[in-house]
Amino acid sequence: MVLKTNLGQYFGYVVHTLDSESECYIDNVESLMNIDPSVYEFLLYREVQAYYTIAIRDSSDQVIGFIALEYFDKTKADRDQIDKILKEERKVFETLCTL
């Protein structure tokens, strides 16, 4: 796994998914209860209902960071719009990382 920091210890599911799939969309935080209790507890404590994140990669295709959107009201999350925004922003960050 590329993101070998303390984040990986507490956000194992998210980090693994970003590393393998480049995005991790969690439409309902409750779905994490049995998958990754630490992520579930962290997001629940912060009252996050939906969590969307996308990996930022360097020119060697290594994950070097991520962009995340947190929704405190999941009914306001438009997944198509979120996907569009995150993918556009990823291009900007990845371009800046190559300079």
C-alpha positions as CSV (number, residue, x, y, z in Angstrom):
1,M,0.0,0.0,0.0
2,V,1.4,3.4,-1.0
3,L,-0.1,5.6,1.7
4,K,2.0,4.3,4.6
5,T,1.1,6.7,7.3
6,N,-1.0,6.7,10.4
7,L,-3.9,7.4,8.1
8,G,-3.6,3.9,6.8
9,Q,-4.0,2.5,10.3
10,Y,-7.3,4.3,10.9
11,F,-8.7,4.5,7.4
12,G,-7.7,1.1,6.1
13,Y,-10.7,0.5,4.0
14,V,-10.5,4.0,2.3
15,V,-6.7,3.8,1.8
16,H,-6.9,0.3,0.3
17,T,-9.8,1.3,-2.0
18,L,-8.0,4.4,-3.2
19,D,-4.8,2.5,-3.9
20,S,-6.6,-0.2,-5.9
21,E,-9.5,1.7,-7.5
22,S,-8.5,5.4,-7.3
23,E,-11.8,6.4,-5.7
24,C,-13.9,5.5,-2.6
25,Y,-17.5,6.6,-2.6
26,I,-19.4,5.8,0.5
27,D,-23.1,6.8,0.0
28,N,-24.1,5.7,3.5
29,V,-21.6,5.7,6.4
30,E,-23.7,3.1,8.1
31,S,-22.6,0.6,5.5
32,L,-19.1,0.7,7.0
33,M,-20.1,-0.6,10.4
34,N,-19.0,-4.1,9.7
35,I,-16.5,-3.4,6.9
36,D,-14.2,-0.9,8.8
37,P,-15.4,0.0,12.3
38,S,-12.6,2.6,12.8
39,V,-13.7,4.6,9.7
40,Y,-17.3,4.2,10.7
41,E,-16.6,5.5,14.2
42,F,-14.5,8.4,13.0
43,L,-17.1,9.6,10.4
44,L,-20.0,8.9,12.8
45,Y,-18.4,10.9,15.5
46,R,-18.0,13.8,13.1
47,E,-21.7,13.4,12.0
48,V,-20.7,12.6,8.4
49,Q,-23.4,10.7,6.5
50,A,-21.7,10.3,3.1
51,Y,-18.0,10.4,2.2
52,Y,-16.6,10.6,-1.3
53,T,-12.8,10.6,-2.0
54,I,-10.6,10.3,-5.0
55,A,-6.8,9.6,-5.2
56,I,-4.2,12.0,-6.4
57,R,-1.4,10.2,-8.2
58,D,2.1,11.3,-9.3
59,S,3.7,10.7,-12.7
60,S,4.7,7.2,-11.5
61,D,1.1,6.4,-10.7
62,Q,1.7,6.3,-7.0
63,V,-1.0,7.6,-4.7
64,I,0.4,10.8,-3.0
65,G,-2.8,12.2,-1.6
66,F,-6.5,12.5,-2.0
67,I,-9.4,14.9,-2.2
68,A,-12.5,14.2,-0.1
69,L,-16.0,15.6,0.2
70,E,-18.0,14.9,3.4
71,Y,-21.7,15.3,3.5
72,F,-23.5,15.9,6.8
73,D,-26.8,15.4,5.0
74,K,-26.6,12.6,2.5
75,T,-29.8,13.6,0.8
76,K,-28.0,16.6,-0.6
77,A,-25.3,14.5,-2.3
78,D,-25.6,14.3,-6.0
79,R,-23.2,11.4,-6.9
80,D,-23.0,12.4,-10.6
81,Q,-22.0,16.0,-9.8
82,I,-19.6,14.8,-7.1
83,D,-17.9,12.4,-9.5
84,K,-17.6,15.2,-12.1
85,I,-16.1,17.7,-9.6
86,L,-13.7,15.3,-8.0
87,K,-12.4,14.0,-11.4
88,E,-11.9,17.6,-12.7
89,E,-10.1,18.7,-9.5
90,R,-7.9,15.6,-9.6
91,K,-6.6,16.6,-13.0
92,V,-5.6,20.0,-11.6
93,F,-3.8,18.6,-8.6
94,E,-2.0,15.9,-10.7
95,T,-0.8,18.5,-13.2
96,L,0.5,20.7,-10.4
97,C,2.4,17.7,-8.9
98,T,4.3,17.2,-12.2
99,L,5.7,20.8,-12.2
